[in-house]
Amino acid sequence: MDLTGGFTLDHSSSTAAPSSRAPSPGAPSTGAPSTAAPSTRSPLTGTSSAGAAPRLPSQGGAGRRAERGAAGGGGGGGLRARPAVTELRLSAFAGHRSAVHALGPVTLFTGPSGSGKSTTLRAYEALARLSAGDTLDEVFPDAADCVPERARPDAQGRRGFRIGCTVDGPEGPVRLDLAVQAEPRLRIVGERLTGRGRTLLATALRDPGRPTVQAEWHTAGATPVTRAPFPDDLLGTALLPLRVAGKTPGQLEVLAAAEQVVVGLRAAFACDPRPERMRAPVPPGEGRLRRGCGNLAEVLHRTHTDCPRRHHRLAAVAAAGCVGPVTGLGVRELPEGTVRAVLERGGRPATPLARLGDGELRYLALALTLLTGPGVLEMDRIAEVPEAMQSLTLLADGLDRALDERQAGELLRLATGIAADGHIRVAGTVGERAAAQARRTPGVTVVELSG
């Protein structure tokens, strides 16, 4: 990957595997300048593609194959009915160099302070946000901090970073690799989408003076490759459903691969419960849990009415992780119009959540996230794809923070039990004590990072 030259499609062979060579950041730019102006209007939504999540084709190839896989109990041939991120690559990102991490249904990163646990999850979340249509400056407001410390600028002062992932699903493993220039101006300078040994999309920076990259994608029609300029601040893979007609087998292949990557990445929710925000009563609302879980009482107010079975199960989980007897989770409506969540104690007075310890509150919030779905979480929902064909990934930095051994164990057992059906996946970071516990828990993958 070249931070200024980007990628090109391999025209020598339609089945040749893509090159894995990764030139160092700051390599000289190559290629002729592009002269076409980019289109930033979405033909499906009528809004600017910047900041707008692209709509997926309702009859895309991946969606049809997922329907067959779901109906057939897995689809045969080892293909996943639900797209999921199965590998994260940090080729050059912050303190990471040539790092490749396989991701299972429940994956926990551990290591000493400074080993890059949090930045690993940050890279995953960045790819998820870009696939949802967020712009590069929204995702990387401090992009310079993502450049490896020892990366030296070239003669034009250019430095950057490289990340990527593999999304497995009905189309088999599909790889996405991204090169980002952080200095002197933040921009995407190279992107490559590959599947079944074929490069399906490649972008490259051709004219540093224009805010575009030159994109070319596989067509396999009268014209084997289609070329067009793409904005240099948006993920090209997420724009493909807006730009590819889907009239040739090659176009359908590109659309299906892009759809799989977008669906697999977008279904992510970063959860970081903040106990100090969870104790006060809150006004009732739509009941979608926020990242910091400060509106936990509001969400419990909704689940108590709309999701009684899940709410009852959450109460059982609360009993396993909170001090004293717990017979239920209740919500009290206060005179000023707010709601307060309480632990019901049977014949004893209820305990307001404001009285719980930090560990109990974090435990409850994380358990609630595992037991609900995208409709109860404040996240980008993919309305065009049925929820049965999506797998939500919970990103939890400091999963074990403030938890005691019993709470961490219960949360791990809950995560692995729910992840077994394929609807929920977990990627988190933990300390050494929780990592040792996780190694003894079937179904958990523990990744050791070194300082």
Phi, psi and chi 1 to 4 in degrees:
 res  aa     phi    psi   chi1   chi2   chi3   chi4
   1 MET       -  139.2 -176.9 -176.3  -68.0      -
   2 ASP  -120.8  124.6 -172.2  -28.1      -      -
   3 LEU   -69.9  -11.8  -79.3 -176.8      -      -
   4 THR  -124.2  -27.9   56.0      -      -      -
   5 GLY   -87.4  -31.2      -      -      -      -
   6 GLY    73.4 -152.1      -      -      -      -
   7 PHE  -117.4  161.1  -60.6  113.7      -      -
   8 THR  -135.2  154.2   57.5      -      -      -
   9 LEU   -69.4  145.2  -68.9 -175.4      -      -
  10 ASP   -86.7  106.4 -178.7    2.3      -      -
  11 HIS   -90.2   -5.1  -54.3  -57.7      -      -
  12 SER   -74.2  -29.3   60.5      -      -      -
  13 SER  -151.5  133.3  170.1      -      -      -
  14 SER   -75.2  -11.6   61.9      -      -      -
  15 THR  -120.0    6.6   58.6      -      -      -
  16 ALA   -69.0  140.0      -      -      -      -
  17 ALA   -71.9  144.7      -      -      -      -
  18 PRO   -67.8  149.1   24.9  -33.7      -      -
  19 SER   -69.4  141.6  170.1      -      -      -
  20 SER  -101.3    5.6   58.9      -      -      -
  21 ARG   -63.8  134.6 -177.1  175.6   64.2   87.7
  22 ALA  -125.7   93.5      -      -      -      -
  23 PRO   -60.1  155.4  -23.0   33.1      -      -
  24 SER   -70.9  154.1   60.6      -      -      -
  25 PRO   -56.9  142.8  -23.8   32.9      -      -
  26 GLY    93.3   10.8      -      -      -      -
  27 ALA   -66.2  151.3      -      -      -      -
  28 PRO   -65.4  147.7   22.5  -33.4      -      -
  29 SER   -72.0  145.2  176.1      -      -      -
  30 THR  -132.2  163.5   60.2      -      -      -
  31 GLY    99.3  163.6      -      -      -      -
  32 ALA   -86.4  152.4      -      -      -      -
  33 PRO   -68.6  148.3   16.7  -24.5      -      -
  34 SER   -86.7  145.4  166.0      -      -      -
  35 THR  -115.8   -7.5   57.1      -      -      -
  36 ALA   -85.7  147.4      -      -      -      -
  37 ALA   -89.7  142.5      -      -      -      -
  38 PRO   -76.5  153.4   30.0  -34.5      -      -
  39 SER  -101.6  126.6  170.2      -      -      -
  40 THR  -114.0   17.2   58.6      -      -      -
  41 ARG  -103.9  134.0  -61.3  -72.5  -63.5  177.7
  42 SER   -83.0  121.8  163.0      -      -      -
  43 PRO   -70.6  -15.2   25.9  -33.3      -      -
  44 LEU   -94.0  -31.3  -63.7  179.4      -      -
  45 THR  -109.7  -18.5   62.2      -      -      -
  46 GLY    75.6   12.9      -      -      -      -
  47 THR  -117.6  167.3   59.8      -      -      -
  48 SER   -62.8  137.9  170.2      -      -      -
  49 SER   -69.8  -20.9   60.4      -      -      -
  50 ALA   -70.0  119.7      -      -      -      -
  51 GLY    80.0   -1.0      -      -      -      -
  52 ALA  -108.6  128.3      -      -      -      -
  53 ALA   -69.8  126.9      -      -      -      -
  54 PRO   -67.7  144.5   23.7  -32.0      -      -
  55 ARG   -85.4  137.8  -65.0  175.1   58.6   83.4
  56 LEU   -88.9  149.0  -61.2  176.1      -      -
  57 PRO   -62.2  129.2  -15.8   26.7      -      -
  58 SER   -66.9  -19.7   59.2      -      -      -
  59 GLN  -117.3   32.3  -61.5  -62.5  -38.7      -
  60 GLY   -63.2  157.3      -      -      -      -
  61 GLY   -59.9  -42.2      -      -      -      -
  62 ALA   -64.5  -38.6      -      -      -      -
  63 GLY   -64.0  -42.3      -      -      -      -
  64 ARG   -66.3  -41.6  -71.2 -164.8  -62.4  -87.6
  65 ARG   -67.4  -34.8  -69.4  176.2  177.6   84.4
  66 ALA   -64.9  -39.9      -      -      -      -
  67 GLU   -60.4  -43.4  -71.8  177.3    4.7      -
  68 ARG   -66.7  -39.8  -69.9 -161.3  -64.2  -90.4
  69 GLY   -64.7  -41.3      -      -      -      -
  70 ALA   -66.4  -40.1      -      -      -      -
  71 ALA   -69.2  -28.1      -      -      -      -
  72 GLY   -99.2   17.3      -      -      -      -
  73 GLY    69.3   35.1      -      -      -      -
  74 GLY   128.2  -12.2      -      -      -      -
  75 GLY    86.1   -6.4      -      -      -      -
  76 GLY    70.1  164.1      -      -      -      -
  77 GLY    66.3   11.6      -      -      -      -
  78 GLY    75.4    8.2      -      -      -      -
  79 LEU   -79.5  145.8  -63.2 -178.8      -      -
  80 ARG   -84.6  134.4  -62.9  172.7  177.8  -89.9
  81 ALA   -72.5  -31.7      -      -      -      -
  82 ARG  -110.1  122.1  -57.3 -178.3 -173.4   93.0
  83 PRO   -59.3  138.7  -25.0   35.4      -      -
  84 ALA  -148.9  144.4      -      -      -      -
  85 VAL   -75.9  118.1  179.7      -      -      -
  86 THR  -111.9   -5.6   55.2      -      -      -
  87 GLU  -153.0  138.6 -176.5  179.2   83.8      -
  88 LEU  -121.4  129.0 -177.1   65.9      -      -
  89 ARG  -117.6  126.0  -66.1 -176.9  -64.1  -80.6
  90 LEU  -116.8   82.0  -51.4  179.2      -      -
  91 SER   -65.6  -39.8  -57.5      -      -      -
  92 ALA  -158.8   94.2      -      -      -      -
  93 PHE  -147.7  115.0 -174.4   74.2      -      -
  94 ALA    52.5 -120.5      -      -      -      -
  95 GLY   -88.1    4.8      -      -      -      -
  96 HIS   -97.9  137.7  -60.6  -85.9      -      -
  97 ARG  -134.3  124.6  -76.8  -78.1 -165.8  175.5
  98 SER    53.0   37.6  -56.0      -      -      -
  99 ALA   -90.7  131.0      -      -      -      -
 100 VAL  -129.3  121.2  179.2      -      -      -
 101 HIS  -122.1  121.8  -57.1  -58.7      -      -
 102 ALA   -77.0  137.2      -      -      -      -
 103 LEU  -113.8  125.2  -57.5 -179.0      -      -
 104 GLY   -98.6 -172.1      -      -      -      -
 105 PRO   -57.7  -37.4  -26.1   35.0      -      -
 106 VAL  -131.3  112.1  178.8      -      -      -
 107 THR  -124.4  127.4  -54.9      -      -      -
 108 LEU  -120.8  129.7  -59.9  179.0      -      -
 109 PHE   -97.8  134.4  -65.5   91.2      -      -
 110 THR  -138.0  163.5 -170.8      -      -      -
 111 GLY   156.8  172.3      -      -      -      -
 112 PRO   -67.4  165.5   24.6  -33.5      -      -
 113 SER   -59.4  132.4  177.7      -      -      -
 114 GLY    90.2    2.6      -      -      -      -
 115 SER   -81.3   -9.2   60.2      -      -      -
 116 GLY    99.3   24.0      -      -      -      -
 117 LYS   -63.4  -50.8  -59.6 -174.2  -65.6  -66.1
 118 SER   -67.6  -38.0  -64.1      -      -      -
 119 THR   -68.9  -26.8   53.9      -      -      -
 120 THR   -63.0  -47.9  -60.6      -      -      -
 121 LEU   -67.2  -32.6  -75.6 -164.6      -      -
 122 ARG   -63.1  -39.5 -177.7 -174.2  179.4 -172.1
 123 ALA   -62.9  -41.9      -      -      -      -
 124 TYR   -61.3  -49.0 -171.1  124.6      -      -
 125 GLU   -62.8  -36.7 -174.7 -177.8    0.9      -
 126 ALA   -61.7  -44.8      -      -      -      -
 127 LEU   -63.0  -38.5  -70.7  169.7      -      -
 128 ALA   -63.4  -43.7      -      -      -      -
 129 ARG   -68.7  -39.0  -68.3 -176.4   59.6 -171.7
 130 LEU   -63.9  -38.3  -72.2  170.3      -      -
 131 SER   -67.8  -23.0   70.7      -      -      -
 132 ALA   -85.8   -1.3      -      -      -      -
 133 GLY   103.0    2.1      -      -      -      -
 134 ASP   -67.1  147.6  -75.5    2.5      -      -
 135 THR   -80.6  162.5   59.9      -      -      -
 136 LEU   -61.1  -40.8 -156.4   60.6      -      -
 137 ASP   -71.9  -24.9   57.5   -8.4      -      -
 138 GLU   -70.9  -38.0  -68.8  173.4  -36.1      -
 139 VAL   -79.6  -35.7  175.9      -      -      -
 140 PHE  -123.8   71.2  -65.0  108.7      -      -
 141 PRO   -66.6  -21.3   22.9  -32.4      -      -
 142 ASP  -123.9   55.3   50.5   -7.2      -      -
 143 ALA   -57.7  -31.7      -      -      -      -
 144 ALA   -60.0  -29.5      -      -      -      -
 145 ASP   -72.0  -14.9  -66.9  -20.0      -      -
 146 CYS   -88.5  -11.1  -59.5      -      -      -
 147 VAL   -76.3  131.9  179.2      -      -      -
 148 PRO   -52.9  137.3  -27.1   35.0      -      -
 149 GLU   -59.1  -34.8 -172.0  174.2    0.8      -
 150 ARG   -90.4    4.2  -73.1  175.3  -69.5  179.7
 151 ALA   -71.1  125.1      -      -      -      -
 152 ARG   -98.2  137.4  -65.5  -67.6  177.0 -102.8
 153 PRO   -68.4  155.2   24.8  -32.6      -      -
 154 ASP   -84.3 -168.1   65.0    3.7      -      -
 155 ALA   -64.3  -25.3      -      -      -      -
 156 GLN   -92.7    6.3  -73.8   73.8   41.0      -
 157 GLY    77.1   24.0      -      -      -      -
 158 ARG   -92.7  130.9  -65.5  172.9  -65.2 -160.4
 159 ARG  -138.0  158.4  -62.9 -161.8  -48.8  154.0
 160 GLY  -165.8 -163.1      -      -      -      -
 161 PHE  -147.3  164.6   53.5   88.0      -      -
 162 ARG  -136.2  131.1  -54.2 -170.8  -56.9  -86.6
 163 ILE  -138.7  165.3   56.4  178.1      -      -
 164 GLY  -171.0  175.9      -      -      -      -
 165 CYS  -156.5  167.9   67.4      -      -      -
 166 THR  -121.3  130.1  -62.0      -      -      -
 167 VAL  -113.8  118.4  179.5      -      -      -
 168 ASP   -93.5  149.3 -148.3  -16.4      -      -
 169 GLY   176.7 -157.1      -      -      -      -
 170 PRO   -56.9  -27.7  -23.4   33.3      -      -
 171 GLU   -89.6    8.9  -61.0  -56.6  -50.0      -
 172 GLY    78.7 -172.5      -      -      -      -
 173 PRO   -67.5  128.0  -16.1   29.8      -      -
 174 VAL  -120.5  127.9  179.6      -      -      -
 175 ARG  -100.5  138.9  -70.1  171.4   55.6  102.2
 176 LEU  -123.5  124.7  170.8   66.6      -      -
 177 ASP  -125.2  138.5  -67.4  -71.9      -      -
 178 LEU  -134.8  132.6 -168.7   66.9      -      -
 179 ALA  -114.3  128.5      -      -      -      -
 180 VAL  -122.7  129.1  176.8      -      -      -
 181 GLN   -90.0  122.5  173.6 -173.1  -64.3      -
 182 ALA   -96.1  -30.7      -      -      -      -
 183 GLU  -134.3  142.6  -60.4  170.1  -10.8      -
 184 PRO   -80.8  -12.7   29.9  -35.2      -      -
 185 ARG  -135.9  137.1 -174.7  173.3   77.8   79.7
 186 LEU   -72.0  125.1 -178.2   62.1      -      -
 187 ARG  -165.4  153.8   65.2 -164.4  -47.4  177.0
 188 ILE   -81.8  127.0  -66.2  174.3      -      -
 189 VAL  -114.9   -6.6  -67.0      -      -      -
 190 GLY  -166.1  138.1      -      -      -      -
 191 GLU  -146.8  140.2  179.6  178.5  -12.0      -
 192 ARG  -139.4  131.6 -178.8  170.1   60.1 -163.2
 193 LEU  -116.6  122.1 -175.7   70.6      -      -
 194 THR  -130.3  145.2   58.1      -      -      -
 195 GLY  -157.8  142.9      -      -      -      -
 196 ARG    53.7   37.7  -57.0 -176.2 -171.1  -85.6
 197 GLY    75.0   12.2      -      -      -      -
 198 ARG  -124.0  138.9 -171.5 -162.9  -51.9  -84.4
 199 THR   -80.0  116.7  -58.2      -      -      -
 200 LEU   -95.4  -33.3  -57.1  172.9      -      -
 201 LEU  -142.9  137.0  166.2   72.7      -      -
 202 ALA  -141.4  138.0      -      -      -      -
 203 THR  -127.3  153.1   73.7      -      -      -
 204 ALA  -151.0  146.2      -      -      -      -
 205 LEU   -79.8  116.6  178.7   65.2      -      -
 206 ARG  -104.4  -33.2  -62.3  -54.0 -172.3 -156.6
 207 ASP  -132.5  102.0 -176.2   -7.4      -      -
 208 PRO   -57.3  -18.5  -23.2   33.7      -      -
 209 GLY   -82.4   -8.8      -      -      -      -
 210 ARG  -110.0  147.2  -65.8  176.7  179.1  -91.8
 211 PRO   -84.1   44.2   32.7  -35.3      -      -
 212 THR  -138.8  161.2   62.1      -      -      -
 213 VAL  -119.7  152.6  -68.9      -      -      -
 214 GLN   -87.3  120.9 -174.6   67.6   16.1      -
 215 ALA  -106.3  144.3      -      -      -      -
 216 GLU  -141.4  136.7   51.1 -176.1   18.8      -
 217 TRP  -133.3  155.9   57.5   87.5      -      -
 218 HIS   -65.7  134.4  178.9   63.1      -      -
 219 THR  -121.3  -44.2  -54.3      -      -      -
 220 ALA    58.5   34.1      -      -      -      -
 221 GLY  -118.2 -148.7      -      -      -      -
 222 ALA   -58.6  -35.7      -      -      -      -
 223 THR  -107.0  114.7  -57.4      -      -      -
 224 PRO   -67.0  -26.0   21.8  -31.7      -      -
 225 VAL  -135.7  138.8  173.8      -      -      -
 226 THR  -108.4  137.1  -59.4      -      -      -
 227 ARG  -122.5  143.5  -64.3 -179.3  176.9   87.2
 228 ALA  -163.9  153.0      -      -      -      -
 229 PRO   -77.5  141.2   27.5  -32.5      -      -
 230 PHE  -119.6  150.9  -85.0    8.2      -      -
 231 PRO   -59.5  145.0  -18.9   30.5      -      -
 232 ASP   -89.9    9.6   67.1   -1.4      -      -
 233 ASP  -118.6    9.9   62.4  -17.1      -      -
 234 LEU  -129.0  150.7  -66.5  171.3      -      -
 235 LEU   -71.3  121.2 -171.2   69.5      -      -
 236 GLY   -62.6  -37.4      -      -      -      -
 237 THR   -58.4  -38.4  -63.4      -      -      -
 238 ALA   -72.2  -20.7      -      -      -      -
 239 LEU   -86.5  -18.2  -65.1  176.1      -      -
 240 LEU   -56.3  -41.7  -78.3  174.7      -      -
 241 PRO   -61.0  -18.0  -26.5   36.6      -      -
 242 LEU   -91.6  -14.7  -50.5  176.6      -      -
 243 ARG  -116.9  -14.8  -52.6  -68.3  -72.5  -88.4
 244 VAL  -105.9  128.3  179.7      -      -      -
 245 ALA   -73.1  -30.1      -      -      -      -
 246 GLY    75.9   35.5      -      -      -      -
 247 LYS   -98.4  -18.8  -66.6 -178.9  178.6  179.9
 248 THR  -116.9  159.7   69.3      -      -      -
 249 PRO   -55.7  -37.8  -26.3   34.5      -      -
 250 GLY   -64.8  -42.1      -      -      -      -
 251 GLN   -64.1  -40.0  -70.9  176.9  -19.2      -
 252 LEU   -64.4  -36.5  -71.4  172.7      -      -
 253 GLU   -64.7  -43.6 -177.2 -179.0    0.5      -
 254 VAL   -63.5  -45.2  170.1      -      -      -
 255 LEU   -61.4  -44.1  -80.8  174.5      -      -
 256 ALA   -63.3  -41.1      -      -      -      -
 257 ALA   -67.0  -44.0      -      -      -      -
 258 ALA   -63.1  -43.1      -      -      -      -
 259 GLU   -59.6  -42.6  176.0 -177.1  -25.7      -
 260 GLN   -61.8  -43.8  177.5  168.8  -63.8      -
 261 VAL   -65.6  -44.6  167.9      -      -      -
 262 VAL   -63.6  -45.4  170.3      -      -      -
 263 VAL   -63.8  -44.4  170.5      -      -      -
 264 GLY   -64.9  -36.8      -      -      -      -
 265 LEU   -82.5  -41.2  -81.7  171.6      -      -
 266 ARG   -65.4  -27.9  -88.2  175.1   60.7  177.7
 267 ALA   -80.9   61.0      -      -      -      -
 268 ALA  -129.0  141.7      -      -      -      -
 269 PHE  -131.4  116.0  178.4   69.7      -      -
 270 ALA   -85.2  117.9      -      -      -      -
 271 CYS  -117.6  125.3 -174.9      -      -      -
 272 ASP  -138.0   79.0 -176.0   16.4      -      -
 273 PRO   -57.6  130.6  -22.2   33.3      -      -
 274 ARG  -113.0   98.9  -60.6  -71.6 -178.5  174.8
 275 PRO   -54.2  -34.7  -26.6   35.4      -      -
 276 GLU   -64.6  -19.6   66.2  -85.0   11.7      -
 277 ARG   -97.4   -4.4  -56.5  176.5 -175.4  175.1
 278 MET  -101.6   -2.7  -61.9  162.5   60.7      -
 279 ARG   -92.0  -27.4  -68.1 -172.2  164.6   90.3
 280 ALA   -80.3  148.6      -      -      -      -
 281 PRO   -60.4  150.4  -20.6   32.0      -      -
 282 VAL  -131.2  153.9  -64.3      -      -      -
 283 PRO   -71.4  145.1   15.9  -19.8      -      -
 284 PRO   -67.1  148.6   23.6  -31.1      -      -
 285 GLY  -152.8 -148.4      -      -      -      -
 286 GLU   -73.9  -13.1   62.5  176.0  -11.1      -
 287 GLY    74.8   42.9      -      -      -      -
 288 ARG  -111.9  121.3  -61.5 -175.9   68.2 -166.7
 289 LEU   -66.2  129.3 -169.7   66.7      -      -
 290 ARG   -86.7  168.3  -57.8 -172.4 -167.6  109.4
 291 ARG   -55.4  -46.6 -179.3 -173.9 -174.0  122.2
 292 GLY   -83.3   -3.7      -      -      -      -
 293 CYS    62.3   23.9  -56.3      -      -      -
 294 GLY   -67.3  -18.0      -      -      -      -
 295 ASN  -104.0   34.1   63.2  -29.5      -      -
 296 LEU   -56.6  -42.6 -179.9   65.0      -      -
 297 ALA   -62.6  -38.6      -      -      -      -
 298 GLU   -62.4  -41.6  172.2 -162.5  -13.3      -
 299 VAL   -69.3  -40.8  177.6      -      -      -
 300 LEU   -63.5  -33.5  -67.9  175.4      -      -
 301 HIS   -61.6  -37.7 -176.8  -98.3      -      -
 302 ARG   -74.9  -47.3  173.7 -174.0  171.8 -176.0
 303 THR   -65.8  -30.5   58.8      -      -      -
 304 HIS   -59.2  -33.7 -174.8  -87.6      -      -
 305 THR   -95.7  -45.3  -55.8      -      -      -
 306 ASP   -89.8  -27.4  -63.4  -12.2      -      -
 307 CYS  -130.2   63.7  -44.4      -      -      -
 308 PRO   -60.2  -35.4   18.8  -30.1      -      -
 309 ARG   -68.0  -45.8 -174.3  168.9   60.5  179.5
 310 ARG   -65.2  -38.1  -69.0  179.5  180.0  178.3
 311 HIS   -62.1  -41.4 -170.7   89.9      -      -
 312 HIS   -64.8  -39.0  178.9   74.8      -      -
 313 ARG   -67.3  -37.9 -172.7  176.7  179.2 -172.0
 314 LEU   -61.6  -37.9  178.5   61.7      -      -
 315 ALA   -62.3  -39.3      -      -      -      -
 316 ALA   -65.8  -39.1      -      -      -      -
 317 VAL   -66.6  -37.7  171.3      -      -      -
 318 ALA   -61.4  -38.6      -      -      -      -
 319 ALA   -62.7  -29.8      -      -      -      -
 320 ALA   -80.1  -17.1      -      -      -      -
 321 GLY  -121.2   -0.9      -      -      -      -
 322 CYS  -114.3  153.0  -65.1      -      -      -
 323 VAL   -73.1  138.3  175.4      -      -      -
 324 GLY    84.0  171.2      -      -      -      -
 325 PRO   -69.0  138.4   26.0  -34.3      -      -
 326 VAL  -128.9  119.1  177.9      -      -      -
 327 THR  -106.5   -9.0   58.1      -      -      -
 328 GLY   177.8  169.4      -      -      -      -
 329 LEU  -114.7  117.0  -86.6  169.6      -      -
 330 GLY  -114.0  167.7      -      -      -      -
 331 VAL  -131.9  131.0  178.3      -      -      -
 332 ARG  -109.5  129.5  -57.3  -74.1 -172.6  -94.0
 333 GLU   -88.3  123.4  -63.7 -175.2    2.7      -
 334 LEU   -94.4  157.6  -56.5 -179.7      -      -
 335 PRO   -57.1  -32.1  -24.3   32.9      -      -
 336 GLU   -79.1    4.9   59.0  -91.0   24.5      -
 337 GLY    93.8    4.0      -      -      -      -
 338 THR   -97.1  172.9   57.7      -      -      -
 339 VAL  -125.3  148.0  -67.7      -      -      -
 340 ARG  -130.4  133.2  169.2 -173.2  -68.9  153.9
 341 ALA   -89.4  146.0      -      -      -      -
 342 VAL  -138.3  155.1  -60.6      -      -      -
 343 LEU   -93.0  123.5  -70.1 -176.9      -      -
 344 GLU   -84.1  136.1  -64.9  172.9  -13.8      -
 345 ARG  -116.1   27.2  -54.4  -72.7 -164.7  179.3
 346 GLY    72.7 -121.5      -      -      -      -
 347 GLY   -81.5   -4.2      -      -      -      -
 348 ARG   -93.9  161.1  -62.2  167.7   52.9 -177.5
 349 PRO   -60.4  143.9  -21.7   32.2      -      -
 350 ALA   -67.9  151.7      -      -      -      -
 351 THR  -107.5  116.4  -56.8      -      -      -
 352 PRO   -62.1  146.1  -19.7   31.9      -      -
 353 LEU   -61.2  -21.7  -99.7   58.5      -      -
 354 ALA   -61.6  -22.4      -      -      -      -
 355 ARG   -90.4   -5.5  -67.0 -178.8  175.8  -88.2
 356 LEU   -79.1  157.0  -60.3 -175.5      -      -
 357 GLY   -75.9  166.4      -      -      -      -
 358 ASP   -58.5  -42.2  -73.7    0.8      -      -
 359 GLY   -64.0  -41.0      -      -      -      -
 360 GLU   -63.9  -41.2  -69.6  175.9  -55.4      -
 361 LEU   -67.7  -42.9  -73.4  172.3      -      -
 362 ARG   -64.5  -40.2  -75.6 -175.2   52.6   82.4
 363 TYR   -60.4  -45.7  170.7   81.7      -      -
 364 LEU   -64.0  -43.0  -76.6  175.1      -      -
 365 ALA   -65.9  -43.7      -      -      -      -
 366 LEU   -67.2  -38.5  -70.0  166.3      -      -
 367 ALA   -64.1  -41.2      -      -      -      -
 368 LEU   -60.7  -41.4  174.2   61.9      -      -
 369 THR   -61.8  -40.5  -55.5      -      -      -
 370 LEU   -69.2  -30.9  -71.8  168.5      -      -
 371 LEU   -89.3   -9.6  -72.6  169.6      -      -
 372 THR  -109.7 -173.2   56.8      -      -      -
 373 GLY  -128.7 -171.4      -      -      -      -
 374 PRO   -57.1  -29.8  -24.1   33.3      -      -
 375 GLY   -67.6  -17.6      -      -      -      -
 376 VAL  -107.9    0.6 -174.3      -      -      -
 377 LEU  -113.7  144.2  -54.5  175.3      -      -
 378 GLU   -80.6   83.2 -167.3  173.8   68.4      -
 379 MET  -146.1  166.5   59.7  176.6  -68.8      -
 380 ASP   -71.6  119.7  178.0   50.8      -      -
 381 ARG   -96.1  143.2  -60.6 -175.4   64.7 -175.0
 382 ILE  -100.1   89.6  -49.0  174.1      -      -
 383 ALA   -67.4  -25.9      -      -      -      -
 384 GLU   -76.4  -14.4  -64.2   82.1    3.8      -
 385 VAL  -116.3  125.8  179.9      -      -      -
 386 PRO   -56.3  143.3  -23.3   32.8      -      -
 387 GLU   -59.9  -29.3  -71.9 -170.3   11.1      -
 388 ALA   -63.4  -17.1      -      -      -      -
 389 MET  -105.5   10.1  -61.2  174.0 -160.2      -
 390 GLN  -116.2  150.0  -57.6  178.2   42.5      -
 391 SER  -123.5  117.9   59.1      -      -      -
 392 LEU   -75.3  134.3  168.3   69.4      -      -
 393 THR  -110.2  120.5  -61.5      -      -      -
 394 LEU   -87.9  121.8  168.7   63.9      -      -
 395 LEU  -102.3  116.5  -56.5  177.5      -      -
 396 ALA  -130.6   97.3      -      -      -      -
 397 ASP   -78.0  125.1 -169.9   14.5      -      -
 398 GLY    72.6   46.7      -      -      -      -
 399 LEU   -54.9  -35.8 -179.9   69.3      -      -
 400 ASP   -95.3    6.8   60.5  -27.2      -      -
 401 ARG   -59.6  125.6 -170.1 -176.3  -48.2  132.2
 402 ALA    72.1    0.8      -      -      -      -
 403 LEU   -88.1  144.1  -57.8 -174.3      -      -
 404 ASP   -86.0  177.4   60.3   27.3      -      -
 405 GLU   -62.1  -38.3 -172.5  173.3   -6.7      -
 406 ARG   -65.6  -45.3  173.3  177.7   59.1  111.0
 407 GLN   -64.6  -43.5  -68.1  165.0  -24.7      -
 408 ALA   -61.4  -41.7      -      -      -      -
 409 GLY   -64.1  -43.5      -      -      -      -
 410 GLU   -63.3  -40.6  -70.2  -68.1  -18.8      -
 411 LEU   -66.5  -39.3 -154.6   58.3      -      -
 412 LEU   -64.6  -42.3  -72.9  175.1      -      -
 413 ARG   -65.3  -38.5  -76.9 -173.5  -74.8  -86.6
 414 LEU   -64.3  -44.2  177.1   63.8      -      -
 415 ALA   -63.0  -46.6      -      -      -      -
 416 THR   -68.4  -35.6   54.5      -      -      -
 417 GLY   -64.8  -42.3      -      -      -      -
 418 ILE   -75.1  -36.5  -69.1  176.9      -      -
 419 ALA   -67.2  -20.7      -      -      -      -
 420 ALA   -61.9  -28.0      -      -      -      -
 421 ASP   -89.4   -0.3   67.5    5.9      -      -
 422 GLY    87.9   -5.5      -      -      -      -
 423 HIS   -81.0  -30.8  -74.8  -76.1      -      -
 424 ILE  -124.4  136.3  -61.7  -75.5      -      -
 425 ARG  -126.2  156.2  -64.4  170.8   68.8   85.8
 426 VAL  -132.4  132.8  178.1      -      -      -
 427 ALA  -130.1  120.5      -      -      -      -
 428 GLY  -146.7  175.4      -      -      -      -
 429 THR  -120.7  144.6   68.6      -      -      -
 430 VAL  -142.6  162.7  -66.7      -      -      -
 431 GLY   -81.6  177.5      -      -      -      -
 432 GLU   -65.0  -37.6 -179.4   51.1   41.9      -
 433 ARG   -63.5  -45.8 -173.6  177.2   66.2  174.6
 434 ALA   -68.5  -32.4      -      -      -      -
 435 ALA   -64.4  -40.6      -      -      -      -
 436 ALA   -62.4  -39.2      -      -      -      -
 437 GLN   -66.9  -39.3 -163.7  172.3    9.9      -
 438 ALA   -66.6  -34.4      -      -      -      -
 439 ARG   -62.9  -24.7  -65.8 -174.1 -168.7   97.5
 440 ARG   -91.7   -0.8  -58.5 -170.8  -61.4  -90.8
 441 THR  -100.2  115.9  -55.6      -      -      -
 442 PRO   -59.7  138.9  -21.5   32.3      -      -
 443 GLY    93.8   -0.7      -      -      -      -
 444 VAL  -107.6  130.3 -179.5      -      -      -
 445 THR   -99.2  123.4  -60.3      -      -      -
 446 VAL  -108.2  123.4  179.3      -      -      -
 447 VAL  -108.2  120.8  178.2      -      -      -
 448 GLU   -88.0  124.9  -62.0  -86.0   -6.4      -
 449 LEU  -108.2  139.0  -59.2  178.8      -      -
 450 SER  -100.7  154.1   58.3      -      -      -
 451 GLY   -71.7      -      -      -      -      -
